[in-house]
């Protein structure tokens, strides 16, 4: 998974929290999971909520 290491807006380091965030989504809502991880800034929360993992989709196609 290719999640950014830093927030694009504020530069806060958030990459190390992504695995914990994905694991906590199994039993919690996204807003509660982000609150528990300590992600408070709106720009950093946006990075988690808007991330789409497209790498597995791209790997289906052969290289040209």
Secondary structure as the mmCIF struct_conf table of DSSP 4:
data_model
#
loop_
_struct_conf.conf_type_id
_struct_conf.id
_struct_conf.beg_label_comp_id
_struct_conf.beg_label_asym_id
_struct_conf.beg_label_seq_id
_struct_conf.end_label_comp_id
_struct_conf.end_label_asym_id
_struct_conf.end_label_seq_id
BEND BEND1 UNK A 5 UNK A 5
STRN STRN1 UNK A 6 UNK A 6
TURN_TY1_P TURN_TY1_P1 UNK A 8 UNK A 10
STRN STRN2 UNK A 13 UNK A 13
HELX_RH_3T_P HELX_RH_3T_P1 UNK A 15 UNK A 17
HELX_RH_AL_P HELX_RH_AL_P1 UNK A 18 UNK A 24
TURN_TY1_P TURN_TY1_P2 UNK A 25 UNK A 27
BEND BEND2 UNK A 28 UNK A 28
HELX_RH_AL_P HELX_RH_AL_P2 UNK A 30 UNK A 37
TURN_TY1_P TURN_TY1_P3 UNK A 38 UNK A 38
BEND BEND3 UNK A 41 UNK A 41
HELX_RH_AL_P HELX_RH_AL_P3 UNK A 42 UNK A 50
HELX_RH_AL_P HELX_RH_AL_P4 UNK A 55 UNK A 58
TURN_TY1_P TURN_TY1_P4 UNK A 59 UNK A 60
BEND BEND4 UNK A 61 UNK A 61
HELX_LH_PP_P HELX_LH_PP_P1 UNK A 62 UNK A 63
#
